[in-house]
Amino acid sequence: MLSLIYAVVILVATTLGAFVGLGGGVIIKPVLDFIGAEPRMQVDFLSAAAVFTMSVVSTGKSIKNKVSFKKDIVAFVAIGSIAGGYLGSACMNLLGTVAKQDNIRCIQAFALAVLLTAVCIYVSKCNFSFKVKNSFAVCAVGLALGFIASFLGIGGGPINVAALTLFFSMSVKDSAVYSVAIIFFSQLSKLITIFATTGWESYAYQWKTLLFILPAAVIGGFLGTKLNRKFDDKIIRKVFAVSMVILVALNIYNGVNYFIASTR
């Protein structure tokens, strides 16, 4: 029953992830935290596995549909995000040795709520942007995005969309496609780091859950990519903003609960 619930969550999350560039992890992480049936590390693993699967399907479909990419931006942001993903995982592992799980989840929830609020305000209200072209600067953007995504245990989708819009003057519609392509590299880095530091054995019992959530992620990747091509930038912005408001509220709720739990 729990695996079926997870599959529904992953289907909705990855569909929105490919549709408006949320990635999926930004939904999966707080919702699975809210359900509260798995430890933090297991939630991070399931989220990364589902989001990586979605990114493979969505990016592959975009390439098949001959969606044009600025390869230099994707490449340099991806390089930075891989390094950032590794650093973020290392910092989270280090924090896990000195802090309780409830404290860590509280930090993640409130930090994510603040970031998503900033993203929502920028995407909804702000029109200014830059056109970053320097390769090192592009890598630095990727480094920051990869670190944030890995440290918070999310795919980084909405933060990617805001960063791509801000630094590279992309539309939200185009940013969504680039965001998913970048997520492919950051989540690949995260999964490699997870298995390199803790081994496969810690997650072996999750194989039954993966049988439910990975097909859901594949379907979500296909549906979301199709919806992204169908709707214009205005609709995507609205769906993005509504999703952000709901996620901010959920993260604040989770953060308060974990803060209360950590003080007991």
LOMARBA-8882 format. One record per residue (C-alpha): residue number from 0; residue in one letter; x, y, z. Coordinates in Angstrom, 2 decimals, always signed. Each point is the difference from the previous one (the first is absolute). Example, Ala and Ser with C-alpha at 12.3 -4.5 7.8 and 13.67 -1.06 7.14 Angstrom:
REM residues 2
pos	code	X	Y	Z
0	A	+12.30	-4.50	+7.80
1	S	+1.37	+3.44	-0.66
This chain:
REM residues 264
pos	code	X	Y	Z
0	M	+0.00	+0.00	+0.00
1	L	+2.81	+2.40	+0.93
2	S	+1.81	-0.74	-3.28
3	L	-3.18	+0.82	-1.93
4	I	-0.33	+3.32	+1.85
5	Y	+3.64	+0.75	-0.82
6	A	-0.65	-0.81	-3.67
7	V	-2.88	+2.50	-0.14
8	V	+2.18	+2.67	+1.64
9	I	+2.83	-0.70	-2.45
10	L	-2.38	+0.07	-3.00
11	V	-1.39	+3.42	+0.95
12	A	+3.43	+1.35	+0.96
13	T	+1.83	-1.13	-3.14
14	T	-2.83	+1.14	-2.29
15	L	+0.21	+3.48	+1.52
16	G	+3.77	-0.35	+0.01
17	A	+0.25	-0.47	-3.76
18	F	-2.91	+2.39	-0.71
19	V	+1.19	+3.13	+1.81
20	G	+3.57	-0.94	+0.90
21	L	-0.57	-0.86	+3.65
22	G	+2.06	-3.15	-0.41
23	G	-2.24	-1.94	+2.37
24	G	+2.30	-0.30	+3.01
25	V	-1.22	+3.30	+1.39
26	I	-3.44	-1.62	+0.25
27	I	+1.05	-3.56	+0.86
28	K	+2.28	+0.95	+2.91
29	P	-2.50	+2.05	+2.07
30	V	-2.93	-2.32	-0.78
31	L	+1.92	-3.14	+1.06
32	D	+1.23	+1.90	+3.07
33	F	-3.64	+0.84	+0.74
34	I	-0.99	-3.69	-0.33
35	G	+2.87	-0.77	+2.38
36	A	+0.39	-3.71	-0.78
37	E	+3.69	+0.10	-0.99
38	P	+3.24	+1.35	+1.53
39	R	+1.56	+3.09	-1.63
40	M	+2.67	-1.94	-1.92
41	Q	-2.60	-2.37	-1.49
42	V	-2.19	+2.95	-1.05
43	D	+2.99	+1.66	-1.67
44	F	+0.81	-3.23	-1.87
45	L	-3.56	-0.61	-1.22
46	S	-0.33	+3.64	-1.07
47	A	+3.32	-0.06	-1.88
48	A	-0.84	-3.29	-1.74
49	A	-3.43	+1.22	-1.14
50	V	+1.22	+3.43	-1.13
51	F	+2.97	-1.47	-1.86
52	T	-2.32	-2.41	-1.84
53	M	-2.35	+2.85	-0.92
54	S	+2.91	+2.12	-1.25
55	V	+1.24	-2.83	-2.25
56	V	-3.43	-0.44	-1.56
57	S	-0.79	+3.71	-0.32
58	T	+3.40	+1.02	-1.40
59	G	-0.02	-2.95	-2.40
60	K	-3.45	+0.97	-1.25
61	S	+1.07	+3.64	-0.43
62	I	+3.01	-1.10	-2.07
63	K	-2.22	-2.32	-2.07
64	N	-2.36	+2.93	-0.62
65	K	+3.03	+2.00	-1.18
66	V	-0.31	+2.63	+2.72
67	S	+3.03	+2.25	-0.42
68	F	+2.37	+0.42	+2.96
69	K	+2.79	+2.51	+0.52
70	K	+2.51	-2.76	+0.54
71	D	+2.60	+2.23	+1.63
72	I	-2.42	+1.10	+2.73
73	V	-1.19	-3.57	+0.65
74	A	+3.58	-1.33	+0.03
75	F	+1.54	+2.60	+2.30
76	V	-2.96	+0.14	+2.40
77	A	+0.01	-3.82	+0.07
78	I	+3.73	-0.12	+0.80
79	G	-0.53	+2.46	+2.84
80	S	-3.09	-1.83	+1.27
81	I	+1.82	-3.34	+0.12
82	A	+2.71	+1.51	+2.20
83	G	-2.61	+1.85	+2.04
84	G	-2.03	-3.17	+0.43
85	Y	+3.01	-1.81	+1.38
86	L	+0.81	+2.86	+2.42
87	G	-3.63	+0.23	+1.12
88	S	-0.18	-3.73	+0.75
89	A	+3.33	+0.13	+1.86
90	C	-1.17	+2.93	+2.14
91	M	-3.30	-1.73	+0.77
92	N	+1.82	-3.20	+0.99
93	L	+2.27	+2.06	+2.26
94	L	-2.97	+1.77	+1.57
95	G	-1.63	-3.40	+0.57
96	T	+2.86	-0.98	+2.30
97	V	-0.50	+2.96	+2.35
98	A	-3.74	+0.75	-0.13
99	K	-3.20	-1.94	+0.63
100	Q	-2.17	-1.00	-2.97
101	D	-2.88	+2.20	+1.14
102	N	+2.33	+3.00	+0.18
103	I	+1.31	-0.67	-3.50
104	R	-3.49	-0.41	-1.45
105	C	-1.06	+3.21	+1.75
106	I	+2.90	+1.90	-1.59
107	Q	-0.77	-1.46	-3.42
108	A	-3.71	+0.83	+0.21
109	F	+0.42	+3.63	+1.09
110	A	+2.88	+0.64	-2.42
111	L	-2.08	-1.41	-2.85
112	A	-3.02	+2.10	+1.02
113	V	+2.12	+3.19	-0.10
114	L	+1.57	-0.89	-3.36
115	L	-3.34	-0.92	-1.60
116	T	-1.54	+3.26	+1.23
117	A	+2.82	+1.96	-1.63
118	V	-0.37	-2.04	-3.21
119	C	-3.77	+0.56	-0.10
120	I	+0.39	+3.77	+0.47
121	Y	+2.66	+0.25	-2.70
122	V	-1.83	-2.11	-2.60
123	S	-3.36	+1.70	+0.68
124	K	+1.00	+3.63	+0.54
125	C	+3.50	+0.75	-1.28
126	N	+0.98	+0.64	-3.61
127	F	+3.72	+0.79	+0.30
128	S	+2.60	-2.53	-1.15
129	F	+3.61	-0.31	-1.11
130	K	+1.75	-1.67	-2.92
131	V	+2.91	-1.85	+1.56
132	K	+2.43	-1.35	-2.61
133	N	+3.30	-0.49	+1.83
134	S	+0.67	-3.75	+0.32
135	F	+1.28	+0.22	+3.57
136	A	-3.04	+2.03	+1.06
137	V	-2.32	-2.54	-1.63
138	C	+1.81	-2.80	+1.87
139	A	-0.35	+1.97	+3.25
140	V	-3.77	+0.22	-0.53
141	G	-0.08	-3.77	-0.51
142	L	+2.14	-0.56	+3.09
143	A	-2.41	+1.98	+2.18
144	L	-3.06	-1.73	-1.49
145	G	+1.50	-3.47	+0.44
146	F	+1.01	+0.71	+3.59
147	I	-3.44	+1.33	+0.98
148	A	-1.84	-2.88	-1.69
149	S	+2.17	-2.67	+1.60
150	F	+0.17	+1.57	+3.46
151	L	-3.77	+0.44	+0.17
152	G	-0.70	-3.43	-1.50
153	I	-1.96	+1.32	-2.99
154	G	+0.45	-0.02	-3.75
155	G	+0.42	+3.78	+0.05
156	G	-2.57	+0.62	-2.74
157	P	-1.67	+3.27	+1.06
158	I	+3.33	+1.47	+1.11
159	N	+1.47	-1.02	-3.36
160	V	-2.88	+1.68	-1.85
161	A	+0.45	+3.25	+1.92
162	A	+3.79	-0.06	-0.48
163	L	-0.24	-0.73	-3.73
164	T	-2.54	+2.78	-0.41
165	L	+2.05	+2.45	+2.08
166	F	+3.50	-0.69	-1.28
167	F	-0.66	-1.04	-3.61
168	S	-3.16	+2.00	-0.89
169	M	-2.02	-3.10	-0.88
170	S	-3.78	-0.25	+0.02
171	V	-1.50	-2.21	+2.71
172	K	-1.11	-2.44	-2.72
173	D	+3.55	-0.37	-1.34
174	S	+1.50	-0.03	+3.51
175	A	-2.20	-2.99	+0.86
176	V	+1.57	-2.06	-2.80
177	Y	+3.56	+1.02	+0.90
178	S	-0.71	-0.57	+3.70
179	V	-0.93	-3.64	-0.57
180	A	+3.11	-0.56	-2.14
181	I	+2.20	+1.43	+2.77
182	I	-1.83	-2.07	+2.62
183	F	+1.10	-3.13	-1.88
184	F	+3.64	+0.76	+0.81
185	S	-0.51	+1.21	+3.57
186	Q	-2.11	-3.03	+0.96
187	L	+2.43	-2.38	-1.69
188	S	+2.74	+1.54	+2.13
189	K	-2.16	-0.32	+3.11
190	L	-0.78	-3.68	-0.59
191	I	+3.65	-0.81	-0.64
192	T	+0.95	+1.84	+3.21
193	I	-2.68	-1.82	+2.00
194	F	+1.18	-3.43	-1.13
195	A	+3.68	+0.91	+0.34
196	T	-0.41	+1.14	+3.61
197	T	-2.62	-2.40	+1.39
198	G	-0.01	-2.90	-2.49
199	W	-2.92	-1.78	-1.69
200	E	-0.81	-2.10	+3.04
201	S	-1.64	+2.87	+1.91
202	Y	-2.64	+0.32	-2.72
203	A	-0.38	-3.62	-1.13
204	Y	-3.32	-0.42	+1.83
205	Q	-1.49	+2.84	-2.10
206	W	-0.12	-2.07	-3.18
207	K	-3.75	-0.67	+0.36
208	T	-0.69	+3.72	+0.42
209	L	+2.15	+0.76	-3.07
210	L	-2.14	-2.40	-2.06
211	F	-2.92	+2.37	+0.65
212	I	+1.64	+3.42	-0.11
213	L	+2.37	-0.34	-2.99
214	P	-2.79	-0.83	-2.51
215	A	-1.97	+2.91	+1.48
216	A	+3.03	+2.26	-0.60
217	V	+0.24	-1.20	-3.62
218	I	-3.69	+0.77	-0.61
219	G	+0.37	+3.37	+1.73
220	G	+2.98	+0.87	-2.20
221	F	-1.97	-0.72	-3.16
222	L	-3.15	+1.84	+1.13
223	G	+1.84	+3.04	+1.31
224	T	+2.09	+0.43	-3.16
225	K	-3.12	-0.26	-2.15
226	L	-1.78	+2.64	+2.11
227	N	+3.02	+2.32	-0.16
228	R	-0.14	-0.05	-3.80
229	K	-3.76	+0.51	-0.03
230	F	-0.39	+3.05	+2.28
231	D	+1.49	+3.47	-0.29
232	D	+2.26	+1.89	+2.42
233	K	-2.91	+1.81	+1.69
234	I	-1.76	-3.21	+1.06
235	I	+3.27	-1.58	+1.11
236	R	+0.76	+3.05	+2.19
237	K	-3.41	-0.29	+1.69
238	V	+0.35	-3.74	+0.68
239	F	+3.52	+0.62	+1.26
240	A	-1.13	+2.77	+2.40
241	V	-2.93	-2.00	+1.43
242	S	+2.29	-2.99	+0.54
243	M	+2.49	+2.22	+1.84
244	V	-2.63	+1.37	+2.39
245	I	-1.19	-3.51	+0.91
246	L	+3.56	-1.25	+0.50
247	V	+1.00	+2.97	+2.17
248	A	-3.00	-0.69	+2.29
249	L	+0.84	-3.73	+0.18
250	N	+3.66	+0.66	+0.81
251	I	-0.89	+2.47	+2.75
252	Y	-2.39	-2.58	+1.48
253	N	+2.69	-2.70	-0.14
254	G	+2.61	+2.35	+1.45
255	V	-2.16	+0.88	+2.99
256	N	-0.74	-3.67	+0.67
257	Y	+3.69	-0.97	-0.16
258	F	+0.94	+2.94	+2.21
259	I	-2.53	-1.11	+2.62
260	A	+1.22	-3.61	-0.27
261	S	+3.64	+1.09	+0.42
262	T	-0.76	+1.85	+3.26
263	R	-1.61	-2.99	+1.70
